[in-house]
Amino acid sequence: MMLKVNGREHQVDADPDTPLLYVLRDDLGLNAAKFGCGLGQCGACTVIVDGNAVLSCVTPLLLLEGRQVTTLEGLGSIEAPAPIQRAFMEEQAAQCGYCIAGMMMRAQALLQKNPKPTDDDIRAELEPHLCRCGTHMRILRAVHRAAHLMQTADASTVQRSAR
Amino acid sequence: MTKSRIIGSAVAVLLIGGAIAAFAITWRPAISAIDPPAPQSFDKALVSRGRDLAAIGNCNDCHTVRGGKYFAGGLPVPTPFGTIFSSNITPEPETGIGRWPEAAFRRAMRRGVDRDGRHLYPTFPYDHFVNVTDEDDRALYAYLMTREPVRAPARANELPFPLNQRFVIAGWKLLFLRRGAYRPDPARSAEWNRGAYLVEGLAHCGACHTPRNALGAERLSAQFAGGEVDNWHAYAINAQSPAPVPWDADALFAYLRNGWHPDHGVARGPMALVVSNLSEVPDSDVRAIAVYMADVFGPPAPDRKRRAEELLAQAKSAPAQSAKTDATGASIYTAACATCHESSRPLPYAGINLALSTAISDPDPRNAANIVLSGVRPVAGERSPIMPGFAASMSDGQIAALLNYLRARFSNQGAWTGVEKTVSDARRTQTVFLKTMPEPDNVPADPTQRDKP
């Protein structure tokens, strides 16, 4: 079937019950989403589907017909990090980093819907994600910072286009 | 004017007429306010008994809203007639019950009127609380009057005319509110009678598990035959129980005590709050409820018992290969469900074998739809079962395909109808409830693991 990831269409030859995570990592070489538990209980495999955070390890391929998948690779790169990536680096929110890609994806989905989340909003939203290193407070700060960066980035774009 | 409107008007006229007559009969005077009694004036043992009773009565469930203070009210309770907001039952003098003497509290429990003599809507289940003894009302009063007072004015109910006129409630009471406390059955054991007293009274199990008539009163002829709460189907808990494995007193005790049972699964939805509360009360009361309810369920028919034994044997062995009736549903099940629901890990941290799931065997697909959409949220600070919700990854049609597949594969019942509509309704309503419903603050969990990391 055709799978649309990060704006590009891919012809994927896999069974309809193959989890999206396996296709992303094994077939498309997109390794940002991680295999943690394989049961949808840790959040490490989170990607965005049509604007919503989704656990890719329990999402069979057949659910993605005609839908738009975004992985962390689709947000930005090392050379040009997206606001959420910059914010996580600037706050040094990663310790071992295994959970971080998933955290960033759900935070990104949150910020797209709610540009100014409160601490409580962020805590509630990131509840499905486990982090064993314990950088929770930094993650919290990073999401706030990303919110700020996105707003200023938007503002500068508006100014530029206005000029 | 359509026929239904003529009938509607006739009913309204009858209701209003009846209500005025009823008002004259059920009118209650105000009871004088008192200065809020000092918390220290209550006996500690009485307060502690009141705490257990309040847990059995599930008071915090309706009288607390998510993010709000305990017992400060404000929870929207949706009914077929409109939305009623729960009241503040903290001892705050102006907005709570701080100025209520014990007599006013007892009268509210029995007759459903507040201190001023205003009729209370029967969302407050005084049709059950009428059974509560003076002694237990005293303990409940002592408990509530020693809680933290919270200033929280009542929110206005959202009811259409004439239901927003409280005298209408007088008519309802005349029709449906029975007088007199629970009368023990001398032919039964003390434990059975204790259970019956709690179930019919304070625990008000029938408020959710008994179907209601057009006027919102429990249909006593169909007691425990299954009812409604917050767009969940409260299962039949009598001989019509859809549970694949019949309940007995031991299983009920374990389930009500711990919030789960290996042959039945984990309590969720509104029942999660009930078992969370029951986890805090004395074993003997939970046991009494289990003994009485096991009698209400009755002994299972031989063929039901035989099927249960087969299912349990199957569930322990390798899962049977499925007849692939629905390719989409089967593929979704394999990738999204089977990893937990067919793992050999024990409950409550793994998923139940769906052949044992009451949700899949119930005539109503709503609970299964709710659980696929929202999952089971973890309980903060405790080891607890967890299931991811699939609202973001599956469309209504895909969830319907999954549910139809599960029904065909895991139950011996006929297919559900209109499942896609059920799913879209559930998607809309659960989003609302999840925002207002207070969260259970302990269990379901394995109590032997409680103190372990």
HADDOCK unambig.tbl for C-alpha pairs under 7 A between the chains (distance, minus, plus):
assign (segid A and resid 16 and name CA) (segid B and resid 331 and name CA) 6.51 0.50 0.50
assign (segid A and resid 17 and name CA) (segid B and resid 331 and name CA) 4.70 0.50 0.50
assign (segid A and resid 17 and name CA) (segid B and resid 332 and name CA) 6.30 0.50 0.50
assign (segid A and resid 17 and name CA) (segid B and resid 334 and name CA) 6.50 0.50 0.50
assign (segid A and resid 17 and name CA) (segid B and resid 335 and name CA) 5.42 0.50 0.50
assign (segid A and resid 18 and name CA) (segid B and resid 335 and name CA) 6.59 0.50 0.50
assign (segid A and resid 19 and name CA) (segid B and resid 335 and name CA) 6.14 0.50 0.50
assign (segid A and resid 39 and name CA) (segid B and resid 339 and name CA) 6.36 0.50 0.50
assign (segid A and resid 39 and name CA) (segid B and resid 340 and name CA) 6.56 0.50 0.50
assign (segid A and resid 40 and name CA) (segid B and resid 388 and name CA) 5.95 0.50 0.50
assign (segid A and resid 41 and name CA) (segid B and resid 388 and name CA) 6.66 0.50 0.50
assign (segid A and resid 52 and name CA) (segid B and resid 392 and name CA) 5.96 0.50 0.50
assign (segid A and resid 54 and name CA) (segid B and resid 392 and name CA) 6.32 0.50 0.50
assign (segid A and resid 54 and name CA) (segid B and resid 393 and name CA) 6.00 0.50 0.50
assign (segid A and resid 58 and name CA) (segid B and resid 335 and name CA) 5.77 0.50 0.50
assign (segid A and resid 58 and name CA) (segid B and resid 336 and name CA) 4.41 0.50 0.50
assign (segid A and resid 59 and name CA) (segid B and resid 335 and name CA) 6.70 0.50 0.50
assign (segid A and resid 59 and name CA) (segid B and resid 336 and name CA) 6.04 0.50 0.50
assign (segid A and resid 59 and name CA) (segid B and resid 393 and name CA) 6.88 0.50 0.50
assign (segid A and resid 60 and name CA) (segid B and resid 332 and name CA) 6.15 0.50 0.50
assign (segid A and resid 60 and name CA) (segid B and resid 335 and name CA) 5.50 0.50 0.50
assign (segid A and resid 60 and name CA) (segid B and resid 336 and name CA) 6.78 0.50 0.50
assign (segid A and resid 63 and name CA) (segid B and resid 394 and name CA) 6.47 0.50 0.50
